[in-house]
Amino acid sequence: MYDPSHLRTFLAVAQTLSFTQAARRLGLRQSTVSQHVRRLEGATGRQLFSRDTHSVQLTEDGEAMLGFARRILEVHEQATAFFTGTRLRGRLRFGASEDFVLTRLPEILEGFRHDHPEVDLELTVELSGTLHEQLAAGKLDLVLAKRRTEDPRGELVWHDRLVWIGAERLRLDPDRPVPLIVYPPPGITRERALDALQRQGREWRIACTSGSLNALIAAARAGLGVMAHSRGFVPPGLVRVPDRFGLPELGQVDFVLIHGHRRPAAAQGPADALATAILAAGDRLHRR
């Protein structure tokens, strides 16, 4: 009843909220993406997206389809692997940015390990900037991280917006420098926060620096300052800083998967399989 290719297209649109971005991810024409969605909506008899010339949003039925689509595709891939007799083997060096420490990425990795027990998965958690450097040096095979604005590389998992977050009780004095909680260089959110404040002409000071997301969250919960963070990953106990404090806009951010050009041949199959699993379940990473 539900064509796997249509389900993959649906997931791509649901995660990027863009028919254009979904087409780029899948290597299809935009008209083909629209056709797949229409056929899936025809098969379900329900509207899965509400869309106009400016935005694409999931309907309530579209939200329900997310879980069904993931499970159908997972079983489809398991059946294909079983009957073709293919078993992945090898070593896969996977890097994920600190942003995913408190998300459901461990569940995705657990499912991958269950489906591919003969793959030796090595996980590195680091700042996005550091992961890009390690990938370029041939130390990683696959990376899930933020992408710099000027960097066109990577397979888009989803768009998000960077926002200012802090403790709910936090108050900012407009006559004093903004207290910042930041990653050390080469943190991408650090760069964006400092650039935005400098463009605004707002003074700032570093209140806390750490390469650990948990440490930054603890500092923010203690009311030491504000931090730039993905809107989809706002940790419990922290809230968006109200507009009345006049902090500058931080803009959009892309989370992407990037394959290493210098990876060993044996890592190609495992890297492709993990990338497929992450793309299929990408919306779970920022849905609690």
PyMOL commands that set and color helices and strands:
alter all, ss='L'
color gray80, all
select helices_A, chain A and resi 4-16+19-26+30-44+60-84+98-100+105-115+128-136+188-200+213-221+231-233+243-245+265-280+282-285
alter helices_A, ss='H'
color red, helices_A
select strands_A, chain A and resi 49-51+56-58+90-97+119-126+142-147+155-166+178-182+204-209+227-230+239-240+252-259
alter strands_A, ss='S'
color yellow, strands_A
deselect
rebuild
show_as cartoon
